[in-house]
Structure formats: C-alpha cells, structure tokens
C-alpha cells in the first residue's frame, strides 16, 4: 500500500510532501496445510517469548475459535475439525502486535 504524506507547519507552509509504502506483516507459511481438510492445523508461534493467542474468525468477523498460547510455546496444533467449510482469518496477537493469515477450511 502506498500513502501520500503532507505535513504543514503552524504557518501554513509545506514542510514535507512525499510517499510512504506500508507493508503489513502477515503470517506467511506458518500455518499449514492451507487449505486444511480433516482437522489439524499446524501453526508456528510468531513470538514464543510472550503470552499470546490465536483467533479464528470467519469473513464477517465472527470469532469461531480462540486458542491461548503460553509463553515459551514455539509450535502448536489447532483442531479445526468442527469448523464449517469456508474462508477464515487466523490471527495471532500478543496484545501489542497482530499478524493474520487467510485460511481455507474444508470439512470432510
């Protein structure tokens, strides 16, 4: 994403005019398989040094699953076997940072 920035001082003079590229962090290749079929999703924890959680939400934002993650956990399995077929957002958060990956869940 590109944003145009314009800063004006208190006298109304332009003091900065430029563009900024914003790259949003994402969970890339840390949750697999994708699509997931049959139940277990393997997930690498982005920052194992903090207590955090994963949330699975459908595309309307309705949270279907919350999985707490203890400090020191590097990897976990999330059982999505009871989740309906669809496209979901898997989000990891530690309260300060958030990373999200889109997942396709297929029910057998």
ABEGO torsion letter per residue (X at the ends): XBBBBBBBBAAGBBABBBBBBBBBBBBBGABOBOBBBGGBBBBBBABAABBBBBBBBBAAGBBABBBBBBBGBABBBBBAAABBBEBBBBBBBAGABBBBBBBBBBBX
